[in-house]
Amino acid sequence: MAGGVKRDHQGKEKVADSSRPTRDIPRNAYTSMFESFRNELDEHHDRRMRTGKVSRDVTALSKKIVRKLNQPLPPRIQADVEDRLKEIAAHLATIEADVAGMNRYRYPLICLEEFVEAVSFAHYLQHQKLMTPSQAQEVLPANIALTPPDYVFGVFDLTGEMMRFATALTALSGSMPGRSTNTTAGEKGYEDRTILSDMQDVSSMLQICPPTGGKPGTYFKKLGFMIEQVHKVERLGYGIRVRGSERPKGWMPDIDESSRVVGGDQDDVTMD
């Protein structure tokens, strides 16, 4: 087994000092066994550092995709998103072997949560539907398994982008973004569908589902964030429906005012 790269406490590669005299280390029947342990640990830390760096790079690229998607989608923005996806594919290709098999669960890839958030947000803007786990796996530009926690935590983060999108578009248009299931009002099955109703459906689904893995504290923290984000959009819809005529076009909801609507007892919760 080939040994990994020796590093210091800061993660920098150690350079062999040729000026220091080499010592003859006595060997015994256990020396080769411990050398194999050393080499295995060196390789483990090398893989951990590579996956950590790639995870940070993919997270940054996914966030750039989300920022672009919050703008209108002319061909220029679509081309920029495709370029980001190619960069993500190049980064993930470098660690496919490192996270194969059981190593997929040994090294955390938080970046895949951000990736699911980005591609599911794009899918929702284009189709007004929630991307399924199999669709997210197909879009992932690498031979890396997408775990249930990756998908569910990505959907948790998606609700934050939907909240920001609903707030910005409502301020510009004066109404909650959405569409009708039928073109003519009064037809059987006619229903106004808004981004708020979609958020409520996602929230209800995730609240009745059992935790899918990951750290329990992280799961319930994200669940609490999602519920608060749905409440914010509900308060926004209330303000538009009840007091919309009193507010000028371009009005943005005030956090303090939103808190007073529901009693003001809860602290405001925001996503990082």
N, C-alpha and C positions, 0 to 999 in steps of 0.2 A: 504493500500500500504506500503510495507516494505521500509524503508529508505536505501539510499546508504551509502557508506563509507565516513566518514568525512576526508578531506585531508587539508594539509596546502598549502601555496603558492608555495611550491616546488613539490607538488604532492604526498607527503608522508602521509601515514595514520596517523591520529591523535590518540594519546593514551589518554584515559580518565584519568584525574588527580584526584585520590581519595582523595587527601589531601585538595583539595579546597572544601569549604562548598557549598552545593547545595542551590540554591535560589528558592523560591516559586514564579513562574511566574504567574501573574494574567491571567486568561482565560476569553474570552468572546465569542460571537457568531461567530467571524471571526477567532479565533485561529486555529481551526481544518482545515479551508480552507487554511491558510497560511502554516500550517504544511504539508499538502498534496503537495503544491507547492514546499516546501523545499525538500521533499522526491523525488519528480519527477525530480528536478534539480540534486540532488545527484546521482540518477540512470543514468541520461543523461551523467553526467561527468564521471561516472564509465565506461559506454559503450564507450564513446569517447576515454578514455585512453586505454581500452582493444583493440579496433579496431586500434588505432594508433600504439600500440606495435606490434600487429600481422602484420600490414601493413609493418612496418620496417623489421620484420623477414622474411616475404615472399619476400620482395624486395631483401634482401641480398641473399636469396637462389636462386632466379631467376637469379641474376647476376652471381652466381657461375655456374648455368647451361649454361649460355651464354659463359662463359670463357671456359668451357669444350667443348662446341660445336665448338669452333674455332680451335680445335685439330682434328686429324683423329678420326674416330668413331669405334674403336675396342670394343669388348664386355665389356671391363673394364670401358670405359667411358659411354657406354649405361647403365650399371648397376649403375654407380654413379649418372647419371641423374635421373634414376628411384628412387633412394634413396632420392634425393632432392625433388622429387615430393611427396613422402610419407611424408616427413617432412612438406612440404607446406600444404598437406591435414590435417595433425594433427593440425597445427596452425589455419587454416581457420575453422576447426570444432568447435573451442572454441568460435567463434564469430558468428556462423550461426544465432542464436536467436537474437543477438544484431543488425544485419543488415537485419532482415526480414521485409517485407512489405515496408512501406514508409521510414523506417529507412535506407533502402539501399541508398537513396539519401541524407540522413541527415549526414551520416558519410563518409568522403572521403576515398576510398580505392585505393590510388595511386599504391599500390603493384600489382593490377591486370593489370595495364599497363605494368609493368615489366614482369609479368607472360605471357601476350600475346606476348610480344617481344621474350621471351625465347622459348615458345612452337612453335611459328610461324617460328622462325629461324630454329629450329630442323626440322619442317615440310618441310621447303624450301630445306634444305640440303639433305633430304631423297627423296623428290618427285619433287623438282624444281617447286613447285606451292605455291601460297599464300593461307594460311589457311583462311577458311571462318569464319564468326562470329559463325555460328552454330557448326562448328568443334571445335572452341576455347571453346565454352560453354561446349561441351561434354568432353573435356580434363580437364576442371577445376575440381579439385578433392574435390568439396564441393557444397552444395546446396545453392549457392549464385548466384544471377543474374549478368550476364556480361552485362554492359550497352554499348550503342554505343560509348560514349567517351572512355571507357576503351579499346575497340577494336581499334578504329581509332588512338588514341594516342599510342597504342602499335605498330601499323603498322608504324607510324612515326618513332618510336625508332628502328624498325626493319631495316629501310634503313641505319641507322648508322652502324649496325652490318654487313650488306651486303657490305657497303663501305670498312670497315676494312678487311673483308674476301677477297674481290676482290683485295685490295691493297697487302695483304700478299701473296696470291696465285699467283698473277701476277708476283711478285718479284721472287718467287721460280721457276715458270715454264716459264716465259718470254712471256706468252700469257694470254689474258683475259679468265677467266674460263667460260665455257659454253659447250653446246653440239649441235649437229645437229638434226633437226627433222626427217631427213631421213638418212639412213646409206650410201647411194650412192649419190655422188654429181651429179647433172644434172637431177635427177628425178624431176618430176613435184611436186611442193610444197616444194622443198628443201630450207632450210633456216638455217643459222647459228644463233643460239640463245645463247646469252651470259648473264651473270649476269647484265651487263650494260643495255641491252634491257629490262630485267625484272624490273630493278629499274626505267627506264624511263616509263614503263607501269604503275607501281604503282604511280609514281609521277604525271603522267598525270591524272590518275583516281582521286587522292585526290585533285588535283588543280581545277577540274571542279565540284567536289561535294560541296554542301553547308556545312557550319560548323555543326557538329553533337552535339554540346553541350559543357559543360565545360566553362572555362573562355575564352572569345574571345582573350584576349592577349596571353594566353598560346597556343591556337590553331594556331594562325598566327605565333607565334614564332617558334613552331615546324615545321610548314609548310615551313618557311624560312630556317630552318636547313636542312630539307629534300631536298629542291631544291639545296642548296649549296653542299650537299653530292653527289647528282647526277652529278653536274658540276665537282666535283673532280674526279669521276670515268670516266667521259667523257674526261677530260684532261689526265688522266692516259691512256685511250685507244688511244687517239691521239698520245701520246708520244711513245707508243708501236708500233703503225702502221707506223708512220712517221719516228721516230728516233730509233726504236728498235735495228737496227743493230749496232748503235753507243754505245749502253749501255751494260755493262757486265751483266751476269746472277747474280741475287740477288740484282740488283739495286732497290732502293726504291725512290718514287717520293719526290722531295724537295718542301716544301710549297712555298718558295719564287719563285721558278721556275714556279710552277703551276700558281701563281698569275700573273706572267709576260705574260703567254700565253694568258690570256684574258684581258690584259691591266694593271693589277695590281692596279686598282682603288678601288676594294672592299677589305675590311678587311677580313682576314681569319676567318671563323666561324667554331667552333668545338663543338661537343656535350659534355656535362658534363659526 
